[in-house]
Amino acid sequence: MCDLPKKFVLNNSENNFKESKELFIGNNCCGGNYYKLKNIKYNNPFIWMVLPYDSMYNLMLNFDKINFNNIEMKKSTIRENTFIIVIDNQVEIHYVHHEFRPDTKELTVRIDGSGRHLGNNHIWEYIWNKYEERIKDMLSTNMQPKFIIHDQDWGNNKHNIKDLIKLKCSYKRCFITTENIDFDYNKNLIKIIHVNKRTEPEPMINTYFNEINDFFIS
């Protein structure tokens, strides 16, 4: 089993987060940042990753039917030295911040302009173990998800963000998008925050956190 070194665990603020009875799923790092701002523990595997629009579409459409224990791992063809977990042949989790580093045994953090990247020469073990740990938490609580979808077109997708808004499902969804929405949608279940240009996930959550939070708890 590949796990974090003690010095990293002790400094990990997640250890101080509170338990949550709510489940929030983002399509990119907006999910992890939302959990951090709410000061609650990560209780699902959709943290510090990217969900392509097609995967998010399937997740929102079939959440109650997906077998989250039916998983396989494969190498990413989009970002070098990273991996993807495929859930039930329907949902792809792209772990864009978890890197294979052949010359690094200890799990370490690398920081660049796109964020913090965890890596070592067995990073797939850490990804797999974290998935199993967090999916167990998610399934044991039987929570209904609330979705945060932030503009990010990742990979080749049949669906776009407008398709996600039009999708008929019973889950609350908040969209932060540059798209102009010119069709009717269920305003009790869907909130749209229009932005003039694409912003990075963390500043977006900081800017719109209260607005998103008020919508989810209303």
N, C-alpha and C positions, 0 to 999 in steps of 0.2 A: 504494500500500500504506500502510495506517495502522499505525504501530507506536508503541511507548512512547518517550517522550523519553529521552535519555541519562541524565539525572539520576534518572529513575525506575528505569531498568534497573540502574544501578550500585547503587541502594539495595534492589534486589529480592533478598530472601534466597533465592529459588528458584535463583539463579545458583550458590549454594554447596551446593545439595542434591546428594546422591549419585545415581548411576544405580541403577535398580531392575530386578530380574528378575521382579518380582511386579506384578500388576495389581489394583488395588482400585477398586471402583466404588460410590459412595455415592449415595443418592437426594436428598441436599441437601448443605449445606456440611460435613457430617460427613466426606465424602470428602476434601475439600481439607485439612481440619484433621488428618485421620489421616495424610496424606502429610507434612504439616509436622512432626508429632510423631515420625514415623519418619525425618525428615530425608532424604527421597528426592524425586527430581524427579517432577513431574506427567507421567505417560506415557499419559494418556487425556484425552478432551475433557469428561469428566463432573466438572468442577471448578468450584466457586463457582457453582452452578446448582441447579435443582430438576428432578427427574424425577418426574412424576406416577406414581401406582401402576400405572396401565394401561401406561405406557411401561416401567416397571421389570419388569412381568410379561412383556411381549413381549421385553425384553432378556434376561431370564433363560431364557425358553423357547426363543428362536431365536438366541442369540448367535452360534453358528457358521454360521448361514444368512443373517444380515443383511448387506446390501451397505452398508457404512459410507461408501462414496463416493457413494452416491445420496442427495443431500441437497438440501433447499430451505430458504429462510429466509422467515419471515413475522412480522408484528407480533403482539405478545401482546395478547390481549383480556382478560387477567387483571391484569397490572400495566402501567400506562401508561408509554409511552416505552421499553419493553424489547422484546426479540425472542426468537423461538423458531427453533431449527434442527430440522427434521423429517428423520429418518433412515429411508430406505427405506419411507416411509409407515407406520412401525410405532412409532417412538420419538421423543418430543418432548423436546428439551433446552430448558428455560426459563431463559434467562440473566437472572435477576432482579437481579443486581448489575452489569449492564452497561447504561448508560442513554444514550439519545439526548438530547443537550443542544444545541439549534440555535444557541446563541450562543457555544459553546466550541469552538475549533479544536484546542487542545492537549489531549491525553489527561490528565485529572486525576482525583483521588480525592476523593469526598465521603463523609464519615463521619456516620452517624446511629445511632439505637438499634438498627437492624436490620443494621448492619455497614458494610463498606466498599463503595462503589459507584464503578466506573470509568466514565468517560463523556466523549464529545465529539460533534461534529456529524457524524461518520462512524463511529460505534461499531460499526455492522454490518460494516464492513471488518475491524476488529480481531477481532470474534467469528468471522467466517468464516476469517480467516487463522490464528487460534489453533486453531480446529477442525481445519483441514487439517494443521497442524504436529503436533498431538498425536495425531490419528488415524493419521498416518503412523508415529509412534513405536509406537503400540499394535499396529498390524497387522504391522509389521516384526519384532516380537519374538515373535509367535504365542503370547502368554501366555494362560493360562486365568484368567478373572476370579474374584475373591472379592468378595462383595457385603456392604455395610453398609446396612441399611435402618432408618431412624429415623422414628418417627411424624411424618408430615406429610401431611395430606390436602390436596392441591393441585389445584384445578379439579374438574371433574365426571368421576368415575371409575366404571367398572363393577366394578372390583376393589378390595379392601381389603387391609390388611396380613395378615389371616388367609389370604386367597387366595394371597398370596406365600409364606407358610410352607407351605401345602399343595401348592404347585406341585412337580411331580416334575422335578428336574433334577440334574445331577451336580456343581454348583458349591457351594462352601462359602458359607454365608450367615449373617450375624449380624444379629439383629433387636433393636432397643431400642424397647420398646413398653409402653404402659399397658394393653394388652389382656391379659386372662387367657386363656391358651391351654389349652383343655380337650380337646384331641385329640392323638393320637399323631403323632410326626414323627421323622425320621431324625436322631438326636442326633450322629451322626458328621459330618453335613454341615450341621446347623443348630444354632446357639446362640441362645437367647432370654434377653435381659436385661430383666427386668421392672422398670419404674419406676412409682412411685405417681402421678406427674404428668409431663406433657410438659416436658422441659428443652430449653434452647437447644443447638444442635449443638456449639459449641466446649466448653462445660463438660461436656457429655455425653461427648465423646471424652476429655477430660482425666481424668474420673472413671473411665471404663471402658476406657481404652486398654490397660492390661496384660491385662485379661481378654479383650478382643477379639484382641489380638496373640497371646496364648498359644493361643487357639483356632485362629487362622489358620495358625500354624506347627506345630501338633500333627499 
